[in-house]
C-alpha cells in the first residue's frame, strides 16, 4: 500500500550529530557522524515507502559530503537547502520549496510532517506553515523550551528510533481517515 504521509526532515542534530562535524577552510562540512539509530531509522522509513524530503539550513556541498560519506543520500527524494533557497527556516519559503519539489498542494499539508531539533526554526516554521511538527530533543545544543504556541511541537521524540512507531501511527490514522 502506498504511504500517504510525507516526511520533511532537518539534518543537523536530527540525523547528523553536529558535535562530530569537521569543516574545511571554507566552512564546508567534510565529515560528520550519525546520531545513534538515525541511519537505521532513515533507511527503515525509506524502505517502508515514505517520501522523505530534506528541509535544512546549511550549504549544499556540506550535505552532499555527509550523505555521500554515510551512504544515505538515496533516502531523500528531494532536498530543500537554505543556501539554494536564499532564506533559512522558519521562513515559509523553505517549506513552499519542499512542497513544490514534491508536487504537493495546499490540500496535501495535512499529510506532511516536519521532523527537526529546533523549536524556533523547525517547529515554529512547520506550525506556521500548517503542517505537523515533530521535535527530536536528542541534542542539548539548543533550547527546547517553546517561547510561544508556535514553538510548541505537535509531537516530541527523544531519539531517532522512536520516530518509527510515531510515523506508522500517523500513517495509520491517515489511511483510516482516507477510507471513511
C-alpha positions in Angstrom: 0.0 0.0 0.0 1.4 3.4 -0.9 2.2 5.6 2.1 0.1 8.8 2.4 2.4 10.5 5.0 5.1 12.8 3.6 8.2 13.3 5.7 10.1 16.6 5.7 13.2 16.4 7.9 16.0 18.6 9.1 19.6 17.2 9.1 21.8 18.6 11.8 21.2 17.1 15.3 18.2 15.3 13.7 20.1 12.8 11.6 23.7 14.1 11.8 25.4 14.7 15.1 26.6 18.4 14.7 29.1 17.8 17.5 31.1 15.5 15.2 31.3 17.8 12.2 34.7 18.5 10.7 34.8 21.6 8.5 37.3 22.7 5.9 38.8 26.2 5.4 35.6 27.3 3.5 33.5 26.2 6.5 32.0 23.2 4.5 31.4 20.1 6.5 33.7 17.3 5.2 32.9 14.7 7.8 30.2 14.1 10.4 28.8 11.1 12.2 25.2 10.0 12.5 23.1 10.2 15.7 22.8 6.7 17.1 19.9 5.0 15.4 19.3 7.7 12.8 20.8 5.9 9.8 18.7 2.8 10.5 15.6 4.8 11.1 16.0 6.8 7.9 16.6 3.6 5.9 13.6 1.9 7.5 11.3 4.8 6.6 12.7 4.9 3.1 12.3 1.1 2.7 8.8 1.3 4.0 7.9 3.5 1.1 7.7 7.0 2.6 8.6 10.1 0.6 11.4 11.8 2.5 12.4 15.4 1.8 15.4 17.1 3.4 14.5 20.7 4.6 17.7 22.0 6.1 19.7 25.1 6.7 23.3 25.0 5.5 25.5 24.6 2.5 24.6 22.2 -0.3 28.2 20.8 -0.5 28.1 20.0 3.2 25.0 17.9 2.8 26.4 16.2 -0.3 29.7 15.4 1.5 28.0 14.0 4.7 25.3 11.9 2.9 27.8 10.5 0.4 30.1 9.6 3.3 27.4 7.7 5.2 25.7 6.3 2.1 22.2 7.7 2.9 21.8 10.3 0.1 19.5 8.0 -1.8 16.9 8.2 1.1 16.0 11.8 0.2 13.5 12.2 -2.7 14.2 15.9 -2.7 16.5 18.4 -0.9 15.5 21.9 0.1 18.6 23.7 1.3 18.8 27.2 2.6 21.9 28.1 0.6 19.9 27.4 -2.6 16.6 28.9 -1.5 18.2 32.0 -0.1 16.5 32.0 3.3 16.6 29.8 6.4 13.8 28.2 8.4 11.4 29.2 9.9 10.8 31.1 6.6 7.8 29.6 4.8 9.8 29.8 1.5 11.7 26.7 2.7 8.5 24.8 3.1 7.0 26.1 -0.1 10.1 24.9 -2.0 9.8 21.4 -0.5 6.1 21.3 -1.3 6.7 22.3 -4.9 9.6 19.9 -5.4 7.4 17.1 -4.2 4.4 18.3 -6.3 2.3 18.8 -3.2 -0.7 21.2 -2.9 -2.3 23.1 -0.1 -4.7 20.1 0.4 -1.6 17.8 1.0 -0.4 19.8 4.0 -2.4 17.5 6.3 -0.2 14.6 5.1 3.1 16.3 5.8 5.2 16.1 9.0 8.4 18.1 9.7 11.0 16.5 11.9 13.6 18.7 13.5 15.6 19.6 16.5 15.0 23.3 16.8 11.7 24.8 18.2 12.5 28.2 16.8 13.2 27.1 13.3 11.8 23.6 12.5 8.8 23.5 14.9 7.8 27.2 14.5 8.2 27.0 10.7 6.1 23.9 10.4 3.4 25.1 12.7 3.1 28.5 11.0 3.0 26.7 7.6 0.2 24.4 8.7 2.0 21.1 8.8 2.5 18.6 11.7 5.7 19.3 13.8 7.8 16.6 15.4 10.6 17.7 17.7 13.6 15.4 18.3 15.1 16.6 21.5 18.1 14.4 21.4 20.7 17.2 21.4 21.5 19.5 24.3 22.8 22.2 21.9 19.6 24.1 21.5 17.0 25.4 23.9 14.0 23.0 23.6 11.6 25.2 25.7 9.0 26.8 23.5 8.6 30.6 23.8 5.1 30.6 22.5 2.4 28.3 20.9 4.2 28.4 17.5 7.3 26.8 19.0 5.2 24.0 20.7 5.6 20.8 18.8 2.7 18.5 18.0 4.9 15.5 19.0 8.2 15.0 20.7 10.6 12.1 20.4 13.8 11.7 22.3 15.8 9.6 19.9 15.5 8.7 16.2 14.3 5.1 16.7 11.2 6.5 18.4 10.2 8.0 15.1 9.3 4.7 13.5 6.3 4.0 15.8 5.1 7.6 15.7 5.3 7.8 11.8 3.5 4.4 11.5 0.8 5.6 13.9 0.3 8.9 11.9 0.2 6.9 8.7 -2.4 4.5 10.1 -4.6 7.5 11.0 -4.3 9.0 7.5 -5.1 5.6 5.9 -8.1 5.2 8.3 -9.4 8.8 7.7 -9.0 8.3 3.9 -11.1 5.2 4.0 -14.1 6.6 5.8 
